[in-house]
Amino acid sequence: MELQYWIWIAVGLSFTLYITIAIASRASSTGEFYIAGKGVPPIANGMATAADWMSAASFISMAGIISFNGYDGSVYLMGWTGGYVLLALLLAPYLRKFGKFTVPDFIGDRYYSNVARGVAVFCALIVSFTYIAGQMRGVGVVFSRYLEVDITTGVLIGMLIVLFYAVLGGMKGITYTQVAQYCVLIFAFMLPAIFISLMITGNAIPQIGFGSTGSDGVYLLDKLDGLHRELGFHEYTSGKKTILDVFLITAALMVGTAGLPHVIVRFFTVKKVSDARKSAGWALLFIAILYTTAPAVAVFSRTNLIETVSNKSYNALPEWFNKWEATGLITYVDKNQDGLVQYLADSQLNELKVDADIMVLANPEIADLPNWVIAIMAAGALAAALSTAAGLLLVISSSVSHDLIKKMIKPDVSEKGELIAARLSAVGAVILAAYFGINPPGFVAATVALAFGLAAASFFPAIVMGIFSKRMNKEGAVAGMVVGILLMLFYMTKFKFGWFGGGTEKDWWLGISPEGFGSFAMMVNFIVSIAISRFTPAPDTEIQKLIEDIRNPDEE
């Protein structure tokens, strides 16, 4: 059967499953729309959290960025995995005990201030829109190749699908849809990895295979290092980034994770605190399956790409190249008119440009796997992007309807009115998200990394000190959040968009990349918050007792 038929079958069946689940579990109240009625079992919540967490950045782009950056790409693995441990152990049980299911709600009540709530709403929207841009971009990349449409059309199709089950089902529908999406995405990611590991190394376990020898008796990583040196690229197993930048990017991804609104809300969909802890454990297990496989996929795809394309006749390239070339995500310009594809590190001589976001998706095609495997990969990639996009849409809609309208603008709004506002907010959010998906600030993983930096710079200090510091007051928290988010936005827009005079890599402050600057902005946030809280009145006794209470999360 032709590939296109297999793709329509796989994508059609998976979408039918998601839509059926969304209709069957649609939300009928604000409690179901925001937190699924607190009735999700821990193992199901763990799967949903994993799907929410493993976005297009994890599925599509993480192995892609590792395949191009080698050792330097490991910061994404360390930061995102370590960040989830930090969130599960340090924050989740306490936030669950506090009982407020959005970050702005927690900050507004803990710091007894609608100003603090308003700043938190602004930060949540900035973080969520930056994050969702990467997801919509991922959706566009997948659709553009597998449905053979341009990226803009792909983003618009994805927008309509996400809108349907996010607006209809709310958190209840999204949660059970994400359970199905996790099963699809993890099967889709692992299947080609196992196939290719067997083909290249004879070992069915990818995590072991990429550290093994190939059919020629040479260790795969040594072979890839050799290929890189021949083409003038930096050696795959060593890094170019400074130790400081590696540390700060990893830290930004870790603490940013602990401040992500769409992940935090997951711990409110279960019945009690102990269930939140169990959910975290299950989620970490489900996440580890993909994250430990990603480096292997990166090595397989990079090796296969170089061996398949470099110094080969353009007219004799396999069919997969032509199909991806039609998307504009891989381009070839014959500079010396010899008909051969010169893939070199030297930009003056290099004739091939490859978008990092295609490496995972093209991997099974480059390895010439069966069409049905490629079709399952397409369905899995869409599941990864759509699951996170839906969770982010819910954060945006709840920030507007619950935190802004219900808590600040119109406290007497009816439950029906609030539900309507939430759904309308989701509609507006998905339209704006589609725009950012069509015009992203970078490839998927880089765009998402900026969202983590924004979360680290704004939310993390306010949440941590809100739980562990009785002395932290509203003045300190608000000042810290404002300074942190503005500093990160300034640095991000200056070096990513060219605003405020722009600048190149050599102009980075202390050599810190925009992806790592969130850690610096977070430290400034901590300093400002602590300093101002020391010169302003302490919270009243009631707030201090509340903090003592949430520090005993097992008592609910």
N, C-alpha and C positions, 0 to 999 in steps of 0.2 A: 504494500500500500504506500502511496506517495506521502512524503513528509507532511504536506499541508493538510491532508485528510486526518492524519494522526493528531496533528496539533488542534484542529477544530474539535475532534472527539475529546481529547484530554482537557482542553480549556472549557469546552461546553459542558462536560460532565461535572467538572469542579465548580463552575459558576452556578450550575443548576443546584448543586448541593448547598452552596453558600446561601443562595437566595431562598431555598426551601427552609433552611434553618432559620434565617432571618424572619421569614413570614411566620413560622411556627412559634418563635420565641419573641415576637414583637412586644415592645414595652407599652404598658397601659397606664403607667403612673410615673411620676418624677423619680421615685425610688428605684423603679426598674430601669428607667432611662439613664440615671446617673451611676448607680452602683449595683444593678442587676438584682435588687431586692435583698442583697446580702445572703443569697441562697446558693452560691456556687461551691461545689465540693472542692477540697484542696488540690486533688490531682488534676481535675479539669481546669482549675484556676492556674495551676502550674503550667499546663500546656498553653492556655490562653496568654499568660504572661510571657512565655517563651516566644510565642508567635508575635505578640505585641513588640517584644524586645528585638527579635531577629528580623529586622526590617530589610528593605532593599539594600541598605548599606552592608548588612551582614551577609545576605545571600548573594547579591550581585557584585557588590563593589569591594568587599573586604579582601577576598582572595585575589581580585584584580589588582588592587593597590599593592598587595604583598608580592604578586607576580612581577610587578614593574619595579618596586622599591626594595625587594628582598628583605634584608635584615631590618631596614628602617620601617617597613610596614608592620613589624611586630608590635609597634606601639598600640595599634588598634586592637589587637588580640589581648594584650595585657590590660589596657585601660578599660575596655568594655567588659571583660570578664571580671576583673578586680572590682570594678564599679558596682556590679550587681551584688557581690559579696558585701561590699560596704553598705549598700542600701538595705539589704536583707537583715544584716546584723545590727547596724547602728541606728537606722531610722524607722524602718517599716513597723516594728511592733509598737513603738511609741506613738507614731502618727495614727495607727489603727486604734490605740487606746483613747487618743484624743477625740476620735469620732467624726472629724471633719473630712469629707471625702474629696475636697479639692485643696490644692496648695494655697491659693488665695484665701480660702475659707479658714484654713489653719492660721495663716499669718494675720488675717484680720481679727480673729478672736484672741489669739495668743498675745498680740500686741495692741489689743483693745483700741483699734483705730481703723476707720474707713479709709483714711489716707494710705495706711499700710496695705489695706486690701486692694485699693485702686492701683498702687504701684505693682503689687503682685499680679494683678490681672494683666497689666501692661506687659510685665516680664513673661508671663505665661503665654501670651499671644505672640510675642516676638520669638520665643523659643520654639513654640509649636509650629509657627509658619515657616521658620527656617528649616526645621526638621522635616515638615511635610513636603517642602520643595524637593528634597532628595527622594522621597517616596514617589511622588508624582513623576519625577524624572525617570526613576526606575521603571515605573509602569510604561512610560512612553518608550523607553529603550526596548522593553520586551515586546510590546505591541508592534513597534516599527519593524522589527525583524520577523516575528512569527506570523503576524497578520499582513505583513508586507504593506504597511502604511507608513507615512512619515511620523516623526516623533510627536509633532503637534496633535495630529489626529489620534495617536495612541494615548496621549495624556487626556484628551477629551473623552475618549471611550472609558478609560479608567475612572475618570471623575464621575461619570454617570453611574457606574457600577458601585463605587464606594458610597456615593450619595444615597443610593437606594437602600442598602441595608444598614447604613449608619443612622439615617434619619428615621427609618421605620423601626428598627430594632433597639436603638439606644444601646446601653451597656449590656443589657440582657441578651439582645440579639447578637451583638458584636462578640461577646464572650464565647458563646457556643459556636459561632461561625469561626472564631479564631482557633478553637480546638480542632475543627476539621482542617483549617488552613495549616496548622502546625504539622498534622499528619501528612498532608500533601507536600509541604515544603521540605520536610526532613527526608522523606522518601526520595523526592526529586533531587536533593543535593547529594545524598549518599550513593544512589544507584550508579550514576556515571563515574563517581570517584572510585567505587569498587571495581567497575568494569576496567577503567584505565589503569588502576593499580595492578590488576591482574595482567593486563596486556604488556605493561612496561617492565614490571618487576617480578611478576608471578606470585605476588602476595595479595590476598584479598582484602587485607586491612590497610586502608590508605595511610593511616597514621604511622604504620610500620613501613609501608611500601616506599614512601618518599625518602626514607633514610636508608634504603636498601640499594643493591646493585641492579643494573639493568641487564639486558641480554648480552651486552658487550663486556660484562664483568666490572664496569666502572660504576662507582657510587653515583647516584642520580644528582646529588648536590654538587659533587666534584665536576660532573659533566656539565652542569648548568653554569658553574663558575668558569669553566673553560670556554663555553660558547659565548659568555658575556665578554671575556677578555678578548676573544677573537674579533668581536664586533665593536670593541672600544667602550663597552658599558662598564659601569662600576661593578666590581665583583659582588655576586648575589648574596653571599653569606657574610658580607661586612657592610658597615653603614657609612653614610655621608653626613648624617645629622650630628650636631654637637650633643654631648651628653646632657647638657642643660636643656636643650630643646626636646630631646627624647623624654627626659624626666617630666618636663612641664606638659607635654602633650598627653603622656600617660596619666598624669595627675588630673588634668582637665577632663579627660574622658571618664576617669573614675568618679570624681566628685560631681561632674555633670550628670552622670547616671543617677546619683543619689538625689538630684534635684529635678529629675524629669517628671513633669506632672502626669503624663499618660501611663507611666510605670507605677508611680506611687498610688494612683487611684485603684490599681489592681488589688491592693491589700484591704480594700473596703468592701470587696464583693463577696467575702466569705463571712461566716457567722460569728467567729470569735478570733481573739488574738492568736491562740494556739494554731488555728487553721491558717492564719496569715504566715506563721513560721513554717508550717508544713508546705504551704504553697511555694514559699521561697526555696525550700529544699528541692521540691520537684522541678521547679523552673530552672534551677541551676543545673540539675542533671540533664534536662532536655536541651538546654542551651549548649552544654559542654559537647554534646554529640556533634553539632555543627562546627563549633569553634575549634575543636581539636582536629577536624578534618580540613578546614580552610587552608592551612599551610601546604598540605599535600596537594590540594586542587591547584594552588598557586604554582607549585613547582611543575606539576604535570602540564598545565596549560602553557606556561612559559616555554618549557622545553619543546613541546609539540609545535608551538607557533614558530619558534626560530627554525626548527628542523624542516617544517613544512613550507615556509615562505622565503626565508633568507637565501639570496643568490639563486632563486629559481626563476624560470621563464614565466613572465606574467601571463602569457597565452596558455600556459600549461597548468596554471593554478587550479586547485579543486573548486567544486561548485560552491562550497560554503563561503569562500572568499568573495565571490561575485555577489552573493546574496547580502552579505554584511556590508560590502562596499556600496550597495544600493541605498543603505540606510544613512550613509555619510559618517559612520562611526569607525570605519577603517578606510584610509585613502592612500592612493599610490600615484606618484608623479615621476615619470621616467626622465630624470634630469640629464642623464648622459646618453639617452636614446639607444641603449643597448638591449632593451627588452627584458632585462633581468631586474628582479626586485632587490635593491640594495638596502638592507636594513642595518643601519649603523648608528652609533652614538653621535657621531659628528653631524650636526644639523645641516651643514653645508652639503654633505654628501648623501645623507639619509633620504630615501625616497618613499618610505612607508610611515604613516602616522596611524597609531592604534589607540582608540579610546579604552582606558582601563576598565570601563564598565561592561565591555563585551566579553572579557576573558572567561568568566564562568559560563556565560550563556553559549559562547562559541566553542567551549572546550569539548563537549561531546561530538560536535560536528567536525572539529579539527582531527579528533581521534577516530573519525569514521565509525561511530557507534550506530546501532540500529535506529531507524526513524522513530520507533515508539519510545525509546529512551530520551531522544531529543524533545519529543512532544511532552513527556512528563516533566522534563526540565523547564519547559515554558510554563506549564501549569504551576510548578513550584515557585518560580520566580514571581509570577503574578500574585500567588498566595502571600509571599513574604512582603511585597510592597503594599498590597491592599490591606493586609491585617493591621500593619502599623498606621497606615493612613487613616483607617477607620478609628483607631484609638485616639489619634491626635485630633481628629475632627470632633470627637466627643469632648475632649479637653477644651477645645476652642468654644464649642457651643455651651458647655457648662460654665465656662468662665464668663461668658456674656450673659446667659440667662439666669444663672444662679448667683454668681458673685457680683455681677454688675447690676442687673435689673432687680433681682429679688432682694439682695442684701443692701443695695445702695440707692437705686433710683426709685423703685416702687415696691416697698416691703409688703404691701397688702395685695400683691398680684395673686390671683387664684392659681391652684395647681395646674389647671387646664391651660391657663394663660402662660404659665412658666414653661409648660411642655411645648406649647406652640412656639414660644420665643426660642427655646432650645433647638427646635427643628429648623426654624428660619435662620438661626445663627449658623447651623451646620451647612445650609444651602449657600449662604454668603461666603463661609469659610472655604468650601470646596471650590468655588469659582476663583477666589483669590489664590488658593493653593495651585490650581491648574495653571494660572499665569506664571507662578514661580517655578512650576515644573517645566514649563516651556522655555523659561528664561532663567535657568539656575545659575548661581554664582560659581559653580565648579562641578566636578564629577560627584557622583552620589556620596561616596564616603567622606570626601572633603566638606561637602555641604552639611552633612549630618554632624561632622566633627565640630563645625562652627556652632551648631545648636547646643552641643554639649558644653562648649566654652561659655556660651551665654547663660546656660543653666548654672554652671559652676560660679560664674561671676555674680549672679543675682540671687539665686535661691539658697544655695548650700549653706552659707554662713547664717542666714536668717532662720533656716530650719534647725540646724545643729544647735545654735545658741538659744533658740526658742525652746528646745527640749532640755538642754544641759546647763543653761545659765539663768538663774533667778534674777540676776541684776540687769540682764539685757532688756531694754525698754523700747517703746515705739520710735522715739527719736533716733536712737542708734540704728535700729533695724531699717528704718526708712532711708536714712542717709546712706547707709552701707549699700543697700540695694540700688539706689539711684546712681551712686558713684560707680559701683561695679558694672552695671548694665551699660551705662553711658561710655565708660572707658573701653569696654569690650566692643561696643558698637562702633566707636571711633576707630579703633585699631583694625577691626574687621573691614569696615567700609573703605578705610584708607588703603589697605594693602590688597584687598580683594576686588574693590570696585574702582579704585583710583581717585576716590574723593579726597578732599583736604590736601591736595597736592600730590596724592598718590605716593608711589615708591616701589622699589624692587627689593629683592631678597637681601641685598647688601645694606638696605636702609632699615631693616628690622631692628627694633630696640633690643640691645644685648643679644642679638641673633635669635630672638624668639619668634617663631612662626605664628601666624594668626590662629592656627589650630591649637597651639600651646599657650597662647596669651590669656586664655580663660583662667589659668592657674594664677597668673600674676594679678589679674583683675580681682580674683577671689581673695587673694591675700590683702589687697588694698581694701576690699569690702570689710574683711575682718578687722583691720586696723581702724578704719573709720568708725565702724559700728561700736567697737569696744571703747574707743576714745570718747565719742560723743555720749555714750551711755553713762560714762563715769562723771560727766559734767552736767547731767540732767537728772531729774527725779527718778528714783527706782520705781518699778511697778508696785501696785498696791498689794496688800496681804492676800487678797483673793486670788490674784494671778499667780503669786508665789506658791500658794497651796495647790493650785491647778497643776503647776509644773511638778511638784512633788508627787501628785497623784499619777500623772502619766509616766513617771519613771518606774512605776510598778505595773508593767504592761500585762503581766499574767493575771492580774486582778481586774476582771471586767464585769 
